[in-house]
Amino acid sequence: MNLKHLTTFLVLSETKSFTKTAEQLHYAQSNVTTQIQKLEDELNVRLFERLGKSVTLTSAGEELVISARQLLQLSDNLKKRFKKEKVNRITIGASESLCIYRLPEIIKQFQNQHPNVEIFLTVLKDTNYLPLLINNTIDIAFVLDTPIDNDILVNASSYSEEISMVCAPSFPLSKKHKLSINDFIDIPLILTEKECCYRKQFEKYLNDVSISPKVILETSSPDVIKEITMSGIGVCILPEIVVQKELENHTLVKLNYKKDYNIHAQLMHHKDKWISDILQEFITIAKRT
């Protein structure tokens, strides 16, 4: 039995969409369909009901979910055992902003207490943490997003992160005492990638009043966004932790525009994940830092 097919099956069982599964696993949609068909042929059962665009698990599919998770976990354990990997290691997946502005202090405190534990860090893009947690590629995910409610995930920690609109002190919009959404008509915007949660919310606010965003630069790097914004050519939207130093130094100013983006820093793991003492200690430090 091909373990990749089982991974695809598990992701599809969660997304209930061939399109979303293909996007998350970076496959062509036809590849996902072929893998599921091969798995069904091998087991001689129907795993999904396909009614139009609706995809639901059959009773056989629901049974396979449990076994598939166990097999993938066993496979990962065997690989680690025979590669003689060190037990004392933690693999973290984190959003880039959290990697730069939240994780360093957490890792510092953790390493002071556990200097012999190795930490492996994967920078996450968008919402690709789900397959990584299902595959046990990462032990824990630390992401910026709207509150995540998923039956297969345990949210070990969650706290709100303020999102701010900022610009250089020389930018004309900085002189206005109070802003409305209409003040952003034809304003040059330096933004994160399109799948970024707070960018999507801001663009929704614009679309609600029929304003087309004037995006002059798009990048995944928050540091690049800050540098371009400080040059005075436009406005950006970022978590306040990212621009806190620049606000204190007055190289950037916060615009008087308030919206509740409901963005949280969230520390999550798979509900079936075995939490070692070392991993639990990391979670505890992250929750209090």
GUGU-766994 format. One record per residue: residue in one letter; x, y, z of N, C-alpha, C, O in turn. Coordinates in steps of 0.001 Angstrom, whole numbers, padded with zeros to 6 digits, always signed. Layout:
! residues N
aXYZXYZXYZXYZ
...
This chain:
! residues 289
m+000841-001190+000000+000000+000000+000000+000882+001248+000000+001817+001370+000791
n+000559+002170-000909+001349+003386-001061+000969+004395+000025-000182+004826+000100
l+001939+004768+000865+001657+005687+001970+001271+007087+001476+000527+007804+002145
k+001784+007468+000298+001397+008763-000260-000098+008794-000562-000759+009819-000397
h-000617+007647-001009-002052+007575-001285-002849+007751+000005-003904+008387+000011
l-002337+007185+001093-003015+007333+002383-002985+008783+002861-003962+009279+003421
t-001853+009460+002635-001755+010875+003002-002777+011695+002216-003478+012531+002787
t-002861+011456+000918-003836+012157+000080-005253+011866+000553-006099+012759+000614
f-005498+010608+000887-006815+010212+001393-007173+010987+002665-008299+011466+002796
l-006229+011114+003603-006511+011799+004865-006784+013291+004651-007692+013859+005257
v-005986+013917+003781-006219+015338+003503-007591+015535+002857-008322+016459+003213
l-007938+014657+001900-009247+014751+001244-010385+014514+002239-011446+015131+002140
s-010153+013616+003195-011188+013356+004201-011462+014593+005051-012558+014746+005590
e-010461+015487+005173-010629+016714+005947-011169+017864+005089-012073+018587+005506
t-010608+018025+003891-011022+019162+003049-012340+018915+002350-013087+019847+002052
k-012627+017612+002085-013833+017224+001337-013912+017941-000017-014990+018272-000510
s-012738+018163-000589-012658+018859-001877-011408+018390-002611-010303+018504-002082
f-011570+017861-003828-010423+017429-004621-009551+018636-004971-008325+018532-005013
t-010195+019785-005222-009439+020990-005593-008566+021465-004441-007379+021730-004629
k-009154+021575-003235-008399+022040-002071-007307+021047-001701-006220+021449-001287
t-007583+019753-001844-006563+018734-001548-005380+018870-002499-004225+018792-002081
a-005672+019071-003764-004602+019248-004754-003766+020481-004440-002542+020452-004572
e-004425+021576-004021-003701+022800-003682-002805+022595-002460-001652+023027-002457
q-003328+021941-001427-002553+021765-000199-001355+020853-000404-000296+021072+000184
l-001519+019823-001242-000443+018859-001447+000403+019187-002676+001355+018474-002994
h+000042+020284-003369+000790+020719-004564+000788+019638-005649+001808+019381-006289
y-000368+019017-005841-000576+018040-006913-001522+018631-007952-002243+019592-007682
a-001506+018037-009153-002581+018295-010101-003833+017593-009576-003736+016550-008928
q-004995+018158-009852-006227+017544-009338-006407+016130-009886-006917+015249-009193
s-005993+015921-011115-006100+014588-011704-005245+013571-010945-005591+012392-010867
n-004113+014047-010380-003240+013170-009583-003957+012715-008321-003866+011551-007933
v-004672+013641-007680-005441+013288-006478-006502+012262-006821-006661+011271-006109
t-007230+012490-007907-008278+011552-008336-007704+010171-008598-008280+009165-008184
t-006559+010120-009293-005923+008835-009606-005492+008103-008347-005688+006893-008236
q-004905+008826-007392-004454+008191-006152-005626+007586-005377-005522+006476-004856
i-006734+008311-005304-007905+007811-004586-008491+006595-005296-008908+005635-004648
q-008521+006635-006621-009038+005491-007387-008168+004256-007180-008685+003150-007021
k-006853+004439-007181-005953+003308-006962-006132+002721-005569-006098+001503-005391
l-006326+003599-004575-006535+003127-003203-007845+002355-003101-007905+001315-002445
e-008886+002855-003740-010175+002159-003727-010088+000823-004451-010670-000169-004011
d-009359+000800-005566-009194-000465-006311-008416-001479-005484-008747-002665-005477
e-007378-001012-004785-006545-001910-003992-007336-002512-002829-007178-003690-002506
l-008183-001699-002207-008971-002168-001060-010311-002769-001475-010998-003415-000683
n-010661-002537-002740-011924-003050-003287-013134-002503-002518-014094-003227-002254
v-013070-001220-002166-014185-000564-001496-014331+000851-002041-013417+001401-002656
r-015483+001411-001801-015729+002812-002136-015420+003643-000893-016009+003412+000163
l-014510+004601-001006-014095+005397+000151-014836+006721+000251-015015+007259+001344
f-015266+007244-000890-015963+008535-000893-017222+008443-001753-017262+007745-002766
e-018240+009166-001316-019424+009383-002154-019217+010702-002883-018915+011721-002262
r-019379+010682-004185-019204+011888-004992-020531+012240-005636-020944+011613-006611
l-021199+013250-005086-022479+013704-005617-022310+015146-006078-022346+016081-005278
g-022125+015303-007384-021823+016637-007904-020479+017090-007375-019480+016392-007545
k-020438+018261-006728-019202+018770-006137-019048+018337-004681-018040+018635-004040
s-020057+017628-004164-020013+017189-002772-019205+015903-002632-019401+014956-003394
v-018290+015870-001649-017452+014699-001383-017591+014341+000094-017239+015135+000966
t-018107+013142+000372-018262+012691+001756-017704+011287+001908-017696+010507+000956
l-017237+010966+003113-016699+009643+003406-017818+008614+003470-018892+008885+004006
t-017558+007429+002920-018452+006301+003138-018112+005697+004504-017169+006136+005162
s-018872+004707+004920-018567+004049+006196-017199+003377+006133-016469+003365+007124
a-016846+002814+004970-015518+002209+004802-014432+003278+004880-013358+003047+005436
g-014724+004451+004314-013767+005549+004380-013532+006024+005804-012400+006322+006184
e-014608+006095+006597-014468+006500+007993-013617+005522+008784-012841+005926+009651
e-013762+004224+008485-012930+003209+009153-011467+003357+008756-010567+003198+009581
l-011241+003666+007468-009861+003756+006983-009140+004959+007582-007921+004912+007743
v-009853+006035+007919-009217+007217+008500-008380+006840+009716-007233+007267+009845
i-008961+006039+010606-008264+005643+011836-007020+004825+011506-005938+005100+012025
s-007173+003811+010637-006049+002931+010291-004968+003685+009532-003779+003444+009738
a-005377+004602+008649-004410+005354+007852-003529+006220+008748-002318+006305+008545
r-004146+006863+009741-003355+007683+010670-002365+006819+011438-001214+007206+011638
q-002817+005654+011865-001934+004764+012611-000777+004283+011742+000364+004223+012201
l-001072+003937+010472-000026+003464+009567+001007+004551+009286+002208+004279+009274
l+000543+005782+009059+001477+006878+008779+002324+007208+010008+003507+007527+009892
q+001700+007127+011191+002452+007357+012414+003497+006275+012603+004634+006564+012975
l+003113+005011+012343+004042+003888+012461+005184+004032+011462+006343+003782+011792
s+004849+004437+010241+005872+004632+009222+006888+005679+009651+008095+005495+009496
d+006376+006787+010195+007270+007860+010651+008145+007393+011804+009333+007710+011861
n+007547+006632+012727+008320+006129+013871+009439+005188+013420+010553+005235+013942
l+009123+004333+012442+010130+003389+011946+011266+004115+011244+012433+003759+011405
k+010921+005134+010467+011956+005902+009773+012904+006542+010778+014123+006510+010610
k+012327+007122+011818+013156+007773+012839+014028+006757+013564+015195+007011+013863
r+013435+005604+013839+014180+004578+014578+015365+004066+013780+016468+003963+014318
f+015164+003744+012521+016234+003135+011746+017215+004143+011167+018313+003781+010745
k+016816+005403+011149+017779+006446+010789+018576+006891+012013+019479+007722+011921
k+018219+006319+013152+018889+006632+014419+018850+008124+014717+019839+008726+015134
e+017679+008694+014489+017517+010108+014805+017496+010289+016320+017094+009394+017063
k+017922+011423+016746+017918+011716+018165+016479+011883+018660+015637+012464+017975
v+016221+011379+019828+014903+011506+020432+014639+012956+020815+013521+013452+020674
n+015669+013626+021298+015505+014991+021798+015526+016004+020660+016518+016698+020436
r+014417+016068+019958+014298+017049+018885+012847+017466+018754+011931+016689+019022
i+012661+018686+018343+011327+019217+018103+011313+019849+016718+012228+020588+016354
t+010274+019555+015951+010124+020142+014623+008928+021081+014642+007797+020670+014901
i+009198+022342+014363+008181+023384+014445+007932+023956+013057+008870+024180+012292
g+006672+024190+012738+006309+024956+011561+005699+026267+012013+004792+026265+012846
a+006173+027393+011484+005681+028690+011970+005561+029703+010838+006349+029696+009893
s+004562+030574+010952+004420+031693+010019+005656+032585+010120+006260+032705+011186
e+006025+033211+008996+007275+033966+008962+007320+035084+010007+008349+035282+010653
s+006224+035810+010177+006215+036900+011160+006467+036377+012567+007179+037008+013348
l+005883+035222+012895+006086+034641+014218+007501+034098+014366+008085+034151+015448
c+008050+033573+013265+009442+033096+013286+010392+034206+013698+011344+033983+014446
i+010122+035400+013202+011045+036523+013419+010767+037249+014724+011699+037652+015420
y+009479+037421+015068+009145+038346+016146+008559+037697+017407+008390+038382+018416
r+008250+036412+017376+007755+035735+018569+008637+034554+018983+008934+034382+020165
l+009048+033753+018020+009772+032527+018351+011140+032730+018999+011496+031940+019873
p+011930+033741+018625+013275+033855+019208+013290+033830+020735+014115+033138+021331
e+012389+034576+021373+012364+034602+022833+011900+033257+023403+012405+032805+024431
i+010944+032627+022734+010472+031301+023174+011602+030285+023088+011836+029520+024023
i+012301+030288+021955+013403+029342+021765+014531+029608+022743+015140+028674+023265
k+014813+030885+022995+015871+031237+023952+015568+030660+025329+016432+030038+025947
q+014346+030864+025809+013980+030346+027128+014010+028820+027148+014455+028208+028119
f+013533+028219+026065+013519+026755+026003+014942+026192+025991+015244+025229+026696
q+015804+026800+025188+017180+026312+025091+017946+026509+026398+018830+025714+026716
n+017625+027547+027152+018269+027735+028456+017977+026571+029393+018817+026201+030213
q+016792+025998+029271+016398+024885+030118+016741+023527+029511+016947+022552+030234
h+016803+023468+028161+017049+022196+027472+018108+022397+026380+017785+022342+025193
p+019351+022627+026763+020397+022959+025783+020723+021830+024809+021307+022084+023756
n+020359+020594+025134+020701+019461+024270+019584+019064+023311+019726+018099+022560
v+018497+019786+023332+017382+019477+022431+017556+020248+021124+017765+021461+021126
e+017465+019531+020024+017580+020157+018709+016213+020667+018263+015196+020001+018460
i+016200+021846+017665+014966+022418+017137+015102+022583+015631+016035+023220+015142
f+014161+022004+014910+014111+022142+013454+012918+023032+013116+011802+022779+013570
l+013153+024069+012320+012122+025065+012035+011792+025110+010546+012682+025239+009706
t+010504+025002+010231+010003+025148+008869+009164+026414+008797+008229+026585+009579
v+009489+027302+007866+008703+028520+007688+007462+028171+006867+007564+027700+005734
l+006296+028410+007454+005038+028056+006802+004564+029177+005900+004758+030360+006183
k+003937+028774+004804+003306+029732+003916+001816+029440+003895+001392+028298+003717
d+001023+030503+004081-000423+030395+003999-000942+029350+004990-000658+029425+006185
t-001710+028368+004481-002333+027381+005374-001816+025976+005112-002579+025013+005190
n-000531+025847+004803-000017+024514+004463+000376+023696+005678+001036+022665+005546
y-000025+024146+006867+000346+023420+008077-000444+022120+008243+000054+021176+008857
l-001682+022053+007701-002538+020888+007938-001920+019589+007435-001816+018640+008212
p-001498+019498+006150-000872+018243+005722+000420+017931+006462+000756+016761+006649
l+001155+018966+006889+002403+018736+007616+002132+018133+008991+002907+017307+009474
l+001029+018547+009621+000653+017965+010904+000096+016550+010721+000375+015663+011529
i-000683+016342+009670-001245+015014+009402-000146+014006+009106-000197+012866+009568
n+000856+014434+008329+001975+013552+007962+002983+013385+009088+003903+012572+008992
n+002808+014162+010161+003784+014189+011256+005140+014732+010799+006178+014415+011380
t+005111+015559+009746+006334+016213+009283+006780+017253+010297+007975+017455+010511
i+005809+017911+010917+006109+018844+012004+005361+018386+013255+004288+017789+013171
d+005944+018673+014404+005307+018313+015667+004220+019300+016047+003195+018934+016622
i+004465+020554+015714+003565+021607+016167+003597+022758+015166+004626+023019+014544
a+002469+023440+015016+002375+024583+014107+002070+025841+014902+001230+025834+015801
f+002762+026921+014561+002583+028218+015217+002221+029198+014113+003086+029642+013359
v+000927+029535+014020+000452+030266+012838-000334+031515+013214-000906+031616+014299
l-000341+032466+012275-001185+033654+012359-002387+033426+011473-002247+033200+010271
d-003581+033485+012066-004778+033239+011271-006004+033648+012084-005910+033941+013276
t-007148+033660+011417-008392+033790+012164-008546+032535+013022-007927+031515+012718
p-009355+032579+014089-009456+031411+014973-009774+030124+014209-010739+030053+013449
i-008935+029109+014434-009041+027849+013693-009814+026833+014512-009460+026548+015656
d-010866+026288+013929-011688+025266+014575-011681+024034+013682-012386+023981+012674
n-010889+023055+014056-010746+021842+013251-010744+020641+014197-009991+020608+015170
d-011585+019667+013905-011753+018524+014809-010480+017707+014999-010340+017019+016010
i-009549+017769+014049-008348+016943+014185-007192+017703+014831-006111+017146+015026
l-007423+018987+015165-006362+019797+015753-006673+020161+017195-007831+020361+017563
v-005626+020245+018007-005723+020759+019365-005062+022139+019376-003890+022279+019026
n-005819+023142+019777-005277+024498+019868-004718+024677+021275-005460+024948+022218
a-003408+024522+021405-002759+024543+022717-002639+025956+023281-002563+026143+024495
s-002622+026944+022394-002493+028335+022843-003002+029262+021751-002778+029018+020565
s-003682+030318+022151-004193+031285+021176-004299+032654+021832-004864+032789+022918
y-003754+033668+021170-003894+035035+021679-003956+035991+020489-003391+035741+019425
s-004655+037082+020713-004912+038042+019646-003650+038818+019274-002855+039185+020139
e-003482+039057+017988-002406+039901+017476-003038+041105+016773-003853+040945+015865
e-002653+042311+017200-003216+043513+016592-002621+043730+015210-001415+043593+015006
i-003484+044069+014271-003071+044352+012894-003179+045853+012653-004195+046462+012988
s-002138+046455+012075-002106+047910+011910-001797+048315+010476-001074+047632+009751
m-002369+049446+010096-002026+050098+008831-000954+051132+009152-001149+051970+010032
v+000172+051084+008453+001263+052005+008741+001825+052601+007458+001637+052069+006364
c+002518+053718+007625+003186+054365+006500+004348+055192+007042+004527+055301+008255
a+005129+055767+006146+006223+056650+006556+005640+057979+007043+004567+058380+006591
p+006329+058664+007955+005826+059965+008446+005620+060980+007333+004795+061884+007459
s+006367+060835+006247+006267+061791+005141+005090+061507+004202+004762+062337+003354
f+004461+060353+004347+003366+059990+003435+002131+060828+003782+001789+060954+004957
p+001457+061403+002775+000345+062349+003031-000739+061808+003957-001293+062567+004752
l-001053+060533+003878-002140+059971+004671-001845+060016+006173-002761+059965+006993
s-000563+060112+006525-000185+060141+007942-000664+061414+008643-000735+061461+009871
k-000992+062445+007857-001394+063724+008453-002879+063759+008819-003320+064674+009514
k-003648+062778+008362-005084+062768+008646-005325+062203+010039-004724+061199+010423
h-006208+062852+010793-006449+062454+012181-007338+061218+012277-007196+060416+013200
k-008246+061067+011333-009130+059905+011350-009410+059476+009924-009696+060300+009056
l-009323+058162+009692-009474+057632+008340-010691+056723+008240-011076+056059+009202
s-011282+056713+007061-012322+055738+006728-011808+054885+005580-010756+055170+005009
i-012545+053848+005247-012118+052947+004172-011993+053694+002841-011188+053315+001990
n-012787+054752+002660-012748+055509+001402-011453+056292+001223-011124+056698+000108
d-010715+056506+002310-009438+057209+002206-008370+056381+001509-007303+056898+001177
f-008647+055094+001282-007660+054234+000637-007872+054103-000872-007220+053291-001530
i-008778+054900-001407-008960+054922-002865-007681+055447-003515-007202+056530-003180
d-007139+054670-004441-005925+055031-005203-004684+055206-004331-003707+055814-004766
i-004711+054684-003114-003516+054745-002261-002603+053555-002598-003064+052414-002600
p-001332+053802-002881-000409+052699-003174-000262+051766-001960-000039+052223-000839
l-000388+050484-002197-000355+049499-001116+000807+048531-001301+001040+048029-002400
i+001520+048281-000236+002594+047275-000209+002073+046141+000663+001921+046305+001873
l+001798+044989+000050+001053+043948+000745+001770+042601+000772+002688+042330-000003
t+001304+041775+001702+001739+040377+001759+001078+039614+000617+000341+040193-000181
e+001346+038305+000542+000773+037495-000534-000747+037389-000389-001294+037633+000686
k-001417+037024-001478-002873+037067-001542-003559+036162-000525-004666+036466-000081
e-002921+035055-000148-003554+034129+000793-003387+034556+002255-003909+033895+003153
c-002676+035636+002495-002478+036125+003868-003828+036508+004477-004626+037206+003852
c-004070+036044+005702-005387+036206+006319-005787+037667+006495-006928+038031+006211
y-004855+038518+006964-005259+039908+007204-005321+040715+005913-006073+041686+005825
r-004531+040319+004905-004685+040980+003609-006065+040678+003028-006731+041572+002505
k-006492+039419+003119-007794+039049+002580-008911+039835+003260-009862+040253+002599
q-008807+040039+004562-009846+040787+005272-009856+042259+004847-010919+042845+004640
f-008657+042852+004719-008585+044250+004304-009160+044422+002903-009906+045368+002652
e-008818+043514+001989-009335+043623+000626-010845+043401+000594-011533+043948-000268
k-011363+042604+001523-012820+042437+001608-013479+043749+002017-014519+044118+001472
y-012877+044457+002978-013420+045751+003383-013436+046717+002187-014383+047485+002018
l-012390+046672+001368-012345+047513+000174-013416+047095-000826-014134+047937-001364
n-013519+045804-001070-014495+045303-002051-015928+045607-001626-016797+045832-002468
d-016171+045611-000307-017527+045887+000184-018021+047271-000212-019226+047503-000315
v-017087+048189-000432-017481+049542-000856-016991+049824-002281-016831+050974-002690
s-016759+048735-003019-016402+048815-004450-015118+049581-004714-015018+050322-005693
i-014130+049401-003836-012814+050015-004050-011845+048937-004517-011719+047887-003887
s-011161+049206-005627-010142+048279-006124-008798+048629-005490-008343+049766-005620
p-008156+047690-004813-006863+048002-004180-005792+048307-005213-005694+047635-006240
k-004991+049326-004931-003895+049699-005822-002598+049103-005257-001855+049766-004533
v-002351+047847-005604-001194+047132-005070+000023+047419-005946+000028+047115-007139
i+001053+048007-005338+002255+048321-006112+003374+047313-005849+004331+047223-006618
l+003245+046561-004762+004253+045534-004470+003628+044462-003589+002876+044754-002660
e+003957+043225-003903+003457+042078-003140+004627+041145-002837+005357+040745-003743
t+004804+040802-001564+005902+039921-001173+005541+039191+000109+004716+039668+000888
s+006156+038040+000329+005902+037286+001562+006749+037788+002726+006510+037412+003874
s+007742+038638+002437+008681+039070+003474+008197+040317+004205+008074+041376+003589
p+007919+040216+005506+007503+041406+006255+008602+042461+006335+008307+043655+006376
d+009865+042035+006356+010970+043000+006427+011087+043806+005133+011373+045003+005168
v+010867+043156+004002+010884+043880+002722+009730+044873+002677+009897+046008+002230
i+008569+044448+003135+007404+045344+003168+007702+046581+004005+007378+047698+003602
k+008315+046388+005163+008646+047531+006032+009611+048488+005342+009400+049701+005348
e+010664+047946+004750+011681+048801+004127+011088+049627+002990+011375+050818+002862
i+010253+048983+002161+009627+049708+001052+008689+050782+001580+008647+051894+001052
t+007933+050447+002627+006996+051416+003211+007750+052596+003809+007303+053736+003678
m+008875+052352+004459+009654+053442+005058+010225+054400+004016+010609+055524+004342
s+010280+053948+002753+010769+054836+001698+009750+055920+001359+010076+056900+000688
g+008501+055738+001832+007500+056780+001662+006625+056664+000433+005972+057633+000045
i+006599+055475-000197+005837+055367-001446+004443+054770-001276+003686+054689-002243
g+004095+054351-000053+002779+053764+000107+002491+053334+001533+003203+053687+002472
v+001414+052555+001664+000903+052100+002952+000965+050581+003002+000792+049915+001982
c+001213+050029+004198+001195+048574+004348+000334+048184+005533+000001+049017+006376
i-000022+046916+005589-000788+046361+006699-000017+045161+007235+000275+044216+006502
l+000309+045212+008533+001142+044178+009153+000738+043997+010613+000129+044890+011204
p+001074+042846+011199+000896+042703+012650+001726+043756+013378+002838+044074+012957
e+001194+044289+014456+001893+045372+015152+003244+044926+015714+004161+045738+015841
i+003369+043637+016052+004665+043150+016540+005764+043325+015495+006937+043482+015836
v+005379+043295+014232+006359+043408+013147+006899+044830+013030+008065+045030+012690
v+006055+045809+013312+006447+047214+013113+006651+047956+014436+006813+049176+014436
q+006645+047247+015548+006726+047891+016861+007982+048751+017008+007912+049882+017490
k+009126+048215+016594+010390+048959+016718+010364+050218+015863+010801+051280+016307
e+009856+050108+014641+009816+051256+013732+008836+052316+014244+009072+053512+014072
l+007744+051885+014870+006805+052852+015448+007450+053607+016609+007258+054813+016762
e+008212+052884+017419+008898+053524+018546+009969+054498+018067+010194+055538+018687
n+010633+054155+016952+011697+055008+016397+011154+056099+015476+011903+056953+015003
h+009840+056061+015226+009166+057043+014380+009625+056998+012924+009532+057991+012203
t+010122+055836+012503+010410+055670+011075+009160+055200+010326+009090+055264+009099
l+008173+054725+011103+006842+054432+010578+005828+055012+011563+006118+055154+012751
v+004646+055342+011064+003569+055823+011931+002317+054993+011672+002072+054541+010554
k+001530+054802+012733+000298+054024+012613-000835+054937+012185-001055+055989+012784
l-001548+054533+011152-002687+055317+010690-003872+055127+011633-004064+054051+012198
n-004646+056166+011792-005807+056128+012677-006990+055503+011938-007993+056151+011639
y-006819+054211+011662-007861+053426+010982-008005+052124+011736-007074+051320+011771
k-009167+051904+012342-009354+050739+013204-010342+049761+012583-011433+050140+012157
k-009944+048510+012541-010825+047415+012146-010450+046203+012983-009279+046010+013311
d-011429+045394+013326-011155+044164+014063-010888+043046+013069-011813+042502+012465
y-009616+042708+012905-009254+041654+011957-009358+040256+012575-009316+039254+011861
n-009493+040192+013897-009668+038909+014591-008578+037913+014215-008863+036762+013886
i-007327+038368+014265-006182+037523+013932-005515+037053+015229-005266+037848+016135
h-005235+035767+015301-004640+035191+016502-003353+034427+016164-003239+033796+015113
a-002403+034507+017078-001249+033601+017027-001697+032310+017704-002117+032321+018861
q-001602+031189+016970-002165+029933+017462-001124+028811+017388-000459+028616+016370
l-001009+028088+018497-000067+026984+018608-000883+025697+018599-001681+025454+019504
m-000681+024873+017569-001548+023715+017358-000758+022441+017108+000366+022471+016606
h-001376+021318+017471-000825+020003+017109-001972+019069+016772-003128+019355+017082
h-001649+017956+016137-002666+016961+015781-003221+016352+017061-002484+016135+018023
k-004535+016075+017071-005165+015550+018286-004626+014173+018677-004693+013793+019846
d-004089+013416+017699-003541+012090+017994-002027+012114+018216-001397+011071+018390
k-001459+013312+018207-000021+013446+018386+000386+013058+019806-000215+013505+020782
w+001422+012214+019905+001970+011903+021219+002807+013087+021679+003762+013481+021009
i+002445+013652+022823+003134+014833+023338+004181+014375+024348+003859+013998+025475
s+005432+014417+023922+006529+014044+024817+006685+015100+025905+006132+016195+025802
d+007438+014765+026943+007702+015734+028011+008395+016977+027473+008121+018099+027899
i+009312+016746+026513+010061+017868+025931+009130+018778+025132+009200+020001+025247
l+008257+018175+024321+007327+018977+023523+006344+019719+024422+006001+020870+024150
q+005894+019075+025480+004988+019736+026416+005664+020929+027094+005029+021953+027346
e+006949+020786+027383+007683+021894+027994+007782+023071+027024+007662+024227+027430
f+008001+022772+025734+008046+023841+024738+006697+024558+024677+006648+025787+024626
i+005614+023800+024682+004262+024382+024628+004031+025269+025853+003485+026366+025734
t+004444+024799+027016+004259+025560+028248+005004+026893+028199+004461+027929+028584
i+006246+026862+027724+007036+028096+027615+006415+029049+026603+006361+030257+026834
a+005942+028504+025477+005317+029346+024447+004046+030015+024973+003752+031155+024616
k+003302+029319+025809+002047+029867+026328+002291+031018+027303+001469+031931+027394
r+003399+030989+028027+003625+032038+029021+004552+033149+028519+004749+034143+029219
t+005116+033001+027337+006053+034002+026804+005314+035084+025999+005944+036005+025479
